[in-house]
Amino acid sequence: MFSLRITLAIAHRILREVFRDHRSRVFLLVAPGVLLVLVRYLFDTAAAFNPTGAMMLGAFPALSMYMVGSTLVVRERNRGTLEAVLATPASRLDLVTAYLFAGVAASLVQAVCTITVGYTLSGIDMASPAWLLAVVIALCGVFGMSLGLAFSAICQNEGQASQLVPGLMVPQLLICGVFWPVSRFADWLQDIERYVPFSTVTRAMTAAREHSYGGSELVSNGIGMVALIVAAQLCVAAVIRRQTA
């Protein structure tokens, strides 16, 4: 049975553990902004950087949240924290929902930091209002963390989780339009790009840049991210039960 009190207590513990780790703080709060500034000065002008920068506003937070989430379940399982929590009255639904709540809270903080750097130091210009961008970027962060949690749940140690970054995440970044326009890809690669999970992030951010309030493209890709988040959370719940029950 679901308990909001227990869920919030677990989410508070998860956030405390995440922000206690200096590596996680760097990944969440510093890395996306630093990468935005560095890539900005690879371009001659802010206007030339704007299309790429808009996608990076969502992609870099999603990637950094993935990095944090990809080791979270593994670390808690190895420390015995996961089994200790499941031995209490907390249900698996409480646990998975707590991960989601913690991801939302961390992503909102990250979104504010990233938007601030994007507007002040990188010169990014978006058609959508800042509050909507914060919501979309936070959704991108939750999406990235959910993917990380799903992969973390099936890994036996942090080394295995880290190996998934070059194996799964870097190829997605390369073909979702962040570093090279999708329109210039080969036809077969454009077909693959449509089904890459990270493409929902870059397409949503492009829609937010081009249209006030993003339009239907933002809505459809936002729904796609939500569906993938739900699927990832269900995967976490199923794998945790199989390995710890």
C-alpha positions as CSV (number, residue, x, y, z in Angstrom):
1,M,0.0,0.0,0.0
2,F,1.3,3.5,-0.9
3,S,2.2,5.8,1.9
4,L,3.0,9.5,1.1
5,R,4.8,9.9,4.5
6,I,7.1,7.0,3.9
7,T,7.7,8.0,0.3
8,L,8.7,11.6,1.2
9,A,11.0,10.3,4.0
10,I,12.8,8.0,1.5
11,A,13.0,10.8,-1.1
12,H,14.5,13.1,1.5
13,R,17.1,10.4,2.3
14,I,17.9,9.9,-1.4
15,L,18.4,13.6,-2.0
16,R,20.6,13.9,1.1
17,E,22.8,11.0,-0.2
18,V,23.0,12.5,-3.7
19,F,24.0,16.0,-2.7
20,R,26.4,14.7,0.0
21,D,28.5,13.2,-2.8
22,H,30.7,15.9,-4.3
23,R,30.8,14.1,-7.7
24,S,27.0,14.1,-7.9
25,R,26.9,17.8,-7.0
26,V,29.3,18.6,-9.8
27,F,27.4,16.5,-12.3
28,L,24.1,18.1,-11.4
29,L,24.8,21.7,-10.7
30,V,28.1,22.6,-12.4
31,A,28.8,20.3,-15.4
32,P,25.8,21.3,-17.6
33,G,26.5,25.0,-17.3
34,V,30.2,24.6,-17.9
35,L,29.6,22.5,-21.0
36,L,27.2,25.1,-22.3
37,V,29.7,27.9,-21.9
38,L,32.6,25.9,-23.4
39,V,30.5,24.8,-26.5
40,R,29.2,28.4,-26.9
41,Y,32.7,29.7,-27.7
42,L,33.2,27.0,-30.4
43,F,30.8,29.2,-32.4
44,D,31.5,32.7,-33.8
45,T,28.3,34.3,-32.5
46,A,25.5,33.6,-30.0
47,A,23.0,33.4,-32.9
48,A,25.0,30.6,-34.6
49,F,25.1,28.7,-31.3
50,N,21.4,29.2,-30.5
51,P,20.0,26.1,-32.2
52,T,22.7,23.8,-30.7
53,G,22.5,25.5,-27.4
54,A,18.8,25.0,-27.1
55,M,19.1,21.3,-27.5
56,M,22.0,21.3,-25.0
57,L,19.8,23.0,-22.4
58,G,17.9,19.7,-22.2
59,A,20.5,17.1,-23.3
60,F,23.2,18.0,-20.8
61,P,20.9,18.0,-17.7
62,A,19.4,14.7,-18.9
63,L,22.9,13.2,-19.4
64,S,24.1,14.4,-16.0
65,M,21.0,13.1,-14.2
66,Y,21.6,9.8,-16.0
67,M,25.1,9.7,-14.6
68,V,23.7,10.1,-11.1
69,G,20.9,7.7,-11.5
70,S,23.0,5.0,-13.2
71,T,24.9,4.3,-10.0
72,L,22.2,5.0,-7.4
73,V,20.5,1.6,-7.1
74,V,23.7,-0.2,-7.5
75,R,25.3,1.8,-4.7
76,E,22.3,1.3,-2.4
77,R,22.2,-2.4,-3.1
78,N,25.9,-2.8,-2.4
79,R,25.6,-0.8,0.9
80,G,22.6,-2.9,2.0
81,T,20.4,0.2,2.1
82,L,18.0,-1.1,-0.5
83,E,17.4,-4.3,1.4
84,A,17.0,-2.4,4.7
85,V,14.4,-0.1,3.2
86,L,12.4,-3.1,1.7
87,A,12.5,-4.8,5.1
88,T,10.5,-1.9,6.6
89,P,6.8,-1.2,6.0
90,A,7.8,0.7,2.9
91,S,6.5,-0.9,-0.3
92,R,8.2,-1.1,-3.7
93,L,5.7,1.5,-4.9
94,D,6.9,3.8,-2.1
95,L,10.5,3.2,-3.1
96,V,10.0,3.8,-6.8
97,T,7.9,6.8,-6.2
98,A,10.5,8.2,-3.9
99,Y,13.1,7.9,-6.6
100,L,10.8,9.8,-8.9
101,F,10.1,12.6,-6.3
102,A,13.8,12.9,-5.6
103,G,14.5,13.1,-9.4
104,V,11.9,15.9,-9.8
105,A,13.3,17.9,-6.9
106,A,16.9,17.6,-8.1
107,S,16.0,18.3,-11.7
108,L,14.2,21.5,-10.8
109,V,17.2,22.8,-9.0
110,Q,19.4,21.8,-11.9
111,A,17.0,23.4,-14.4
112,V,17.2,26.8,-12.7
113,C,21.1,26.7,-12.6
114,T,21.2,25.6,-16.3
115,I,18.8,28.2,-17.5
116,T,20.6,31.0,-15.6
117,V,23.9,30.0,-17.2
118,G,22.3,29.6,-20.6
119,Y,20.7,33.0,-20.7
120,T,23.5,35.0,-18.9
121,L,26.7,33.5,-20.1
122,S,25.8,31.6,-23.3
123,G,23.4,34.1,-24.9
124,I,20.7,31.5,-25.6
125,D,17.4,33.0,-27.0
126,M,14.2,30.9,-26.7
127,A,10.7,31.7,-28.0
128,S,9.1,30.0,-25.0
129,P,9.0,31.7,-21.5
130,A,11.6,30.9,-18.9
131,W,9.2,29.1,-16.6
132,L,8.1,26.7,-19.3
133,L,11.8,26.0,-20.1
134,A,12.4,25.2,-16.5
135,V,9.6,22.7,-16.5
136,V,10.8,21.1,-19.8
137,I,14.4,20.9,-18.6
138,A,13.3,19.4,-15.3
139,L,11.3,16.8,-17.3
140,C,14.5,16.1,-19.3
141,G,16.4,15.6,-16.1
142,V,13.8,13.2,-14.7
143,F,13.9,11.4,-18.0
144,G,17.6,11.0,-17.8
145,M,17.6,9.9,-14.2
146,S,14.8,7.3,-14.9
147,L,16.9,5.8,-17.6
148,G,19.9,5.7,-15.3
149,L,17.9,4.1,-12.5
150,A,16.6,1.4,-14.9
151,F,20.1,0.5,-16.1
152,S,21.5,0.8,-12.5
153,A,18.8,-1.8,-11.3
154,I,20.1,-4.4,-13.8
155,C,23.8,-3.8,-13.1
156,Q,25.8,-5.7,-10.4
157,N,28.3,-2.9,-9.7
158,E,29.2,0.7,-10.5
159,G,31.7,-0.4,-13.1
160,Q,29.0,-2.1,-15.2
161,A,26.8,1.0,-14.9
162,S,29.6,3.3,-16.0
163,Q,30.3,1.1,-19.1
164,L,26.8,1.8,-20.3
165,V,27.6,5.5,-20.8
166,P,29.9,5.1,-23.9
167,G,27.9,2.1,-25.0
168,L,24.4,3.6,-24.9
169,M,24.4,7.3,-24.1
170,V,27.2,8.7,-26.2
171,P,25.9,7.1,-29.5
172,Q,22.4,8.6,-28.7
173,L,24.0,12.1,-28.3
174,L,25.8,11.7,-31.5
175,I,22.7,10.9,-33.6
176,C,20.0,13.0,-31.9
177,G,21.1,16.3,-33.5
178,V,23.1,17.9,-30.7
179,F,26.4,17.9,-32.6
180,W,25.3,17.7,-36.2
181,P,22.0,18.6,-37.9
182,V,19.7,15.6,-38.4
183,S,18.8,16.9,-41.8
184,R,22.4,16.2,-42.9
185,F,22.5,12.6,-41.8
186,A,22.3,9.7,-44.2
187,D,18.7,8.6,-44.7
188,W,19.1,5.3,-42.8
189,L,20.6,7.3,-39.8
190,Q,17.6,9.7,-39.9
191,D,15.3,6.7,-39.6
192,I,17.2,5.5,-36.5
193,E,17.2,8.9,-35.0
194,R,13.4,8.9,-34.8
195,Y,13.4,6.0,-32.4
196,V,16.3,7.1,-30.2
197,P,15.0,7.9,-26.7
198,F,17.2,11.0,-26.4
199,S,15.6,12.5,-29.5
200,T,12.5,13.3,-27.5
201,V,14.8,15.7,-25.5
202,T,16.3,17.5,-28.4
203,R,13.1,17.7,-30.4
204,A,11.3,19.1,-27.4
205,M,13.9,21.7,-26.8
206,T,14.0,22.7,-30.5
207,A,10.2,23.2,-30.4
208,A,10.6,25.4,-27.3
209,R,13.1,27.5,-29.1
210,E,11.2,27.9,-32.3
211,H,7.6,28.4,-31.0
212,S,6.1,30.2,-28.1
213,Y,5.0,27.5,-25.7
214,G,6.5,24.9,-27.9
215,G,3.4,23.9,-29.9
216,S,2.3,20.4,-30.7
217,E,5.9,19.2,-31.2
218,L,6.7,20.0,-27.6
219,V,3.5,18.3,-26.3
220,S,4.1,15.1,-28.3
221,N,7.7,14.8,-27.3
222,G,6.9,15.6,-23.7
223,I,4.3,12.8,-23.7
224,G,7.0,10.6,-25.2
225,M,9.4,11.4,-22.3
226,V,6.7,10.8,-19.7
227,A,5.9,7.4,-21.3
228,L,9.6,6.4,-21.2
229,I,9.9,7.6,-17.6
230,V,6.9,5.4,-16.6
231,A,8.4,2.4,-18.4
232,A,11.8,3.0,-16.8
233,Q,10.2,3.2,-13.3
234,L,8.2,0.0,-13.9
235,C,11.5,-1.7,-14.9
236,V,13.1,-0.5,-11.7
237,A,10.2,-1.9,-9.6
238,A,10.3,-5.3,-11.4
239,V,14.1,-5.7,-11.2
240,I,14.3,-4.7,-7.6
241,R,11.6,-7.2,-6.6
242,R,13.3,-10.0,-8.6
243,Q,16.7,-9.4,-6.9
244,T,15.7,-8.5,-3.4
245,A,12.4,-10.3,-2.6
